[in-house]
Protein backbone atom coordinates (compact mmCIF):
# COMPACT_ATOMS: atom_id res chain seq x y z
CA UNK A 1 0.00 0.00 0.00
CA UNK A 2 1.45 3.32 -1.08
CA UNK A 3 2.20 5.79 1.66
CA UNK A 4 0.16 8.96 1.70
CA UNK A 5 2.19 12.04 0.82
CA UNK A 6 2.98 14.07 3.90
CA UNK A 7 1.21 17.41 4.13
CA UNK A 8 3.45 20.43 4.31
CA UNK A 9 3.51 22.34 7.57
CA UNK A 10 2.25 25.91 7.76
CA UNK A 11 5.85 27.11 7.99
CA UNK A 12 6.76 25.19 4.84
CA UNK A 13 3.76 26.56 2.96
CA UNK A 14 4.60 30.07 4.09
CA UNK A 15 8.23 29.68 3.01
CA UNK A 16 7.09 28.33 -0.35
CA UNK A 17 4.79 31.29 -0.90
CA UNK A 18 7.60 33.70 -0.03
CA UNK A 19 9.91 32.02 -2.54
CA UNK A 20 7.26 32.40 -5.26
CA UNK A 21 6.74 36.06 -4.38
CA UNK A 22 10.49 36.70 -4.30
CA UNK A 23 11.01 35.28 -7.78
CA UNK A 24 7.96 37.15 -9.12
CA UNK A 25 9.06 40.45 -7.55
CA UNK A 26 12.55 40.16 -9.06
CA UNK A 27 11.06 39.41 -12.47
CA UNK A 28 8.62 42.33 -12.24
CA UNK A 29 11.25 44.79 -11.04
CA UNK A 30 13.69 43.72 -13.74
CA UNK A 31 11.09 43.93 -16.50
CA UNK A 32 8.98 46.91 -15.42
CA UNK A 33 10.93 48.92 -12.84
CA UNK A 34 10.00 49.95 -9.31
CA UNK A 35 7.12 52.32 -10.06
CA UNK A 36 5.22 49.79 -12.17
CA UNK A 37 5.80 46.88 -9.79
CA UNK A 38 2.69 46.71 -7.64
CA UNK A 39 1.87 44.02 -5.11
CA UNK A 40 -1.03 43.01 -7.37
CA UNK A 41 1.34 42.46 -10.30
CA UNK A 42 3.71 40.43 -8.15
CA UNK A 43 0.86 38.28 -6.82
CA UNK A 44 -0.34 37.61 -10.37
CA UNK A 45 3.14 36.64 -11.54
CA UNK A 46 3.59 34.39 -8.52
CA UNK A 47 0.23 32.73 -9.07
CA UNK A 48 -0.96 33.42 -5.54
CA UNK A 49 -4.10 35.13 -4.30
CA UNK A 50 -4.19 38.71 -3.12
CA UNK A 51 -5.04 37.43 0.36
CA UNK A 52 -2.04 35.10 0.41
CA UNK A 53 0.12 37.99 -0.69
CA UNK A 54 -1.12 40.27 2.08
CA UNK A 55 -0.69 37.51 4.63
CA UNK A 56 3.03 37.54 3.91
CA UNK A 57 3.59 41.22 3.15
CA UNK A 58 1.13 43.91 4.23
CA UNK A 59 2.65 46.64 2.08
CA UNK A 60 4.82 47.08 -0.98
CA UNK A 61 7.57 48.41 1.30
CA UNK A 62 7.48 45.17 3.32
CA UNK A 63 7.86 43.12 0.14
CA UNK A 64 10.64 45.28 -1.30
CA UNK A 65 12.61 45.17 1.94
CA UNK A 66 12.28 41.38 1.97
CA UNK A 67 13.60 41.24 -1.61
CA UNK A 68 16.69 43.28 -0.71
CA UNK A 69 17.47 41.08 2.29
CA UNK A 70 16.84 37.79 0.47
CA UNK A 71 18.90 38.79 -2.56
CA UNK A 72 21.80 39.83 -0.31
CA UNK A 73 21.81 36.43 1.41
CA UNK A 74 21.91 34.70 -1.98
CA UNK A 75 24.72 37.01 -3.11
CA UNK A 76 26.86 36.10 -0.10
CA UNK A 77 26.55 32.43 -1.03
CA UNK A 78 27.68 33.21 -4.57
CA UNK A 79 30.63 35.26 -3.32
CA UNK A 80 31.69 32.44 -0.98
CA UNK A 81 31.67 29.98 -3.86
CA UNK A 82 33.52 32.39 -6.19
CA UNK A 83 36.28 33.09 -3.65
CA UNK A 84 36.74 29.48 -2.60
CA UNK A 85 40.39 28.59 -2.93
CA UNK A 86 41.59 32.20 -3.37
CA UNK A 87 43.63 32.73 -0.23
CA UNK A 88 46.08 35.45 -1.28
CA UNK A 89 44.73 38.82 0.03
CA UNK A 90 45.64 40.75 -3.10
CA UNK A 91 44.16 38.10 -5.40
CA UNK A 92 40.93 38.18 -3.40
CA UNK A 93 40.86 41.96 -3.54
CA UNK A 94 41.34 42.03 -7.31
CA UNK A 95 38.64 39.38 -7.78
CA UNK A 96 35.93 41.73 -6.52
CA UNK A 97 35.13 43.73 -9.69
CA UNK A 98 34.40 40.72 -11.90
CA UNK A 99 32.77 38.81 -9.04
CA UNK A 100 30.50 41.76 -8.27
CA UNK A 101 29.65 42.13 -11.95
CA UNK A 102 28.54 38.50 -12.18
CA UNK A 103 26.20 39.05 -9.24
CA UNK A 104 24.98 42.64 -9.51
CA UNK A 105 24.30 42.64 -13.26
CA UNK A 106 21.88 39.72 -12.90
CA UNK A 107 18.11 40.37 -12.76
CA UNK A 108 18.18 40.11 -8.96
CA UNK A 109 20.93 42.73 -8.75
CA UNK A 110 19.08 45.08 -11.08
CA UNK A 111 15.89 44.50 -9.06
CA UNK A 112 17.64 45.61 -5.87
CA UNK A 113 18.96 48.71 -7.63
CA UNK A 114 15.41 49.52 -8.75
CA UNK A 115 14.25 49.26 -5.13
CA UNK A 116 17.04 51.52 -3.90
CA UNK A 117 16.23 54.13 -6.52
CA UNK A 118 12.52 53.82 -5.70
CA UNK A 119 13.19 54.50 -2.02
CA UNK A 120 14.08 58.11 -2.91
CA UNK A 121 10.42 58.86 -3.58
CA UNK A 122 8.86 56.36 -1.16
CA UNK A 123 9.26 57.60 2.45
CA UNK A 124 7.96 54.36 3.99
CA UNK A 125 10.37 52.23 1.98
CA UNK A 126 13.24 54.64 2.70
CA UNK A 127 12.61 54.41 6.45
CA UNK A 128 12.53 50.61 6.35
CA UNK A 129 15.45 50.21 3.97
CA UNK A 130 17.95 52.57 5.63
CA UNK A 131 18.80 50.30 8.62
CA UNK A 132 18.75 47.23 6.37
CA UNK A 133 21.28 48.83 4.01
CA UNK A 134 23.47 49.81 6.97
CA UNK A 135 23.44 46.22 8.22
CA UNK A 136 24.10 44.83 4.73
CA UNK A 137 27.13 47.07 4.25
CA UNK A 138 28.50 46.07 7.66
CA UNK A 139 28.03 42.36 6.95
CA UNK A 140 29.48 42.71 3.45
CA UNK A 141 32.55 44.45 4.84
CA UNK A 142 33.03 41.72 7.46
CA UNK A 143 32.61 39.05 4.78
CA UNK A 144 35.18 40.71 2.50
CA UNK A 145 37.81 40.85 5.27
CA UNK A 146 38.84 44.25 3.88
CA UNK A 147 38.50 45.77 7.34
CA UNK A 148 40.29 42.96 9.18
CA UNK A 149 43.93 42.90 10.17
CA UNK A 150 44.69 42.12 6.54
CA UNK A 151 42.18 44.54 5.13
CA UNK A 152 42.39 47.42 2.66
CA UNK A 153 42.99 51.03 3.61
CA UNK A 154 39.71 52.93 3.58
CA UNK A 155 37.83 49.61 3.45
CA UNK A 156 34.29 50.94 3.36
CA UNK A 157 35.15 53.58 0.76
CA UNK A 158 36.76 50.97 -1.47
CA UNK A 159 33.88 48.54 -1.08
CA UNK A 160 31.31 51.22 -1.91
CA UNK A 161 33.33 52.32 -4.92
CA UNK A 162 33.37 48.79 -6.33
CA UNK A 163 29.72 48.05 -5.60
CA UNK A 164 28.30 51.30 -6.94
CA UNK A 165 30.58 51.39 -9.98
CA UNK A 166 29.28 47.93 -10.88
CA UNK A 167 25.66 48.87 -10.16
CA UNK A 168 26.02 51.86 -12.46
CA UNK A 169 27.55 49.69 -15.18
CA UNK A 170 24.61 47.28 -14.88
CA UNK A 171 22.37 50.16 -15.99
CA UNK A 172 24.84 51.23 -18.68
CA UNK A 173 24.57 47.71 -20.08
CA UNK A 174 20.88 48.32 -20.84
CA UNK A 175 21.59 51.56 -22.70
CA UNK A 176 24.89 50.77 -24.42
CA UNK A 177 24.81 50.17 -28.21
CA UNK A 178 26.98 47.11 -27.58
CA UNK A 179 25.98 45.79 -24.14
CA UNK A 180 28.84 43.30 -24.04
CA UNK A 181 31.36 46.12 -24.27
CA UNK A 182 30.36 47.35 -20.80
CA UNK A 183 32.34 44.49 -19.30
CA UNK A 184 35.47 46.20 -20.62
CA UNK A 185 34.86 48.87 -17.97
CA UNK A 186 34.85 46.16 -15.30
CA UNK A 187 38.28 45.07 -16.49
CA UNK A 188 39.49 48.69 -16.39
CA UNK A 189 38.30 48.98 -12.78
CA UNK A 190 40.29 45.87 -11.90
CA UNK A 191 43.40 47.31 -13.58
CA UNK A 192 42.96 50.59 -11.70
CA UNK A 193 42.75 48.68 -8.42
CA UNK A 194 45.90 46.73 -9.34
CA UNK A 195 47.66 50.00 -10.11
CA UNK A 196 46.51 51.32 -6.74
CA UNK A 197 48.15 48.36 -5.04
CA UNK A 198 51.36 48.85 -7.01
CA UNK A 199 51.62 52.56 -6.16
CA UNK A 200 50.50 52.27 -2.55
CA UNK A 201 47.32 54.31 -3.04
CA UNK A 202 45.52 51.10 -2.01
CA UNK A 203 46.95 48.35 0.14
CA UNK A 204 45.98 44.93 1.35
CA UNK A 205 48.01 43.44 4.16
CA UNK A 206 48.82 43.34 7.87
CA UNK A 207 50.46 46.78 7.72
CA UNK A 208 46.94 48.28 7.89
CA UNK A 209 45.99 46.60 11.15
CA UNK A 210 46.97 49.60 13.25
C-alpha angles and dihedrals in degrees: 000000000000116000117246113249111256115250115240117248121245089254091053092048091048092049090048092052091049091052090052091049092047093054092044093048092051091049093048094046092048094048102036109017130236100294094053095043105096126173087246091057092048092049091051092049091047092049094233130126123260089245092053089049093052091046089063101033122019095193141021088249090057091052095045092049089051090052092053092049095044094047091050091054090051091048092054089055090052092048091050091053093045094051095044108127095013102114103154108099095221093047090051091048093051091047092066101083096055092036091052091047092055090053106033097044091058120099090261091054092048089047091056091049089052089053093049092050090046091054089069090072099029110074094188093052091044091054092049096042100048097074091040091054091048090053092045092052091049093049092044091052091050090048092050093052087218090128096045126096087283095041134125125268110259090014099180093045091051093046092050091048092054096043097046095041088055093044089053091049090052087063092043087057090064093052102036117107087226106032093189091061091067089076087067087070089055089056090049090053090053091050091049090052090049089051089050090056092048094051097040095244085118126026139185117194149076092290088081095057093095 
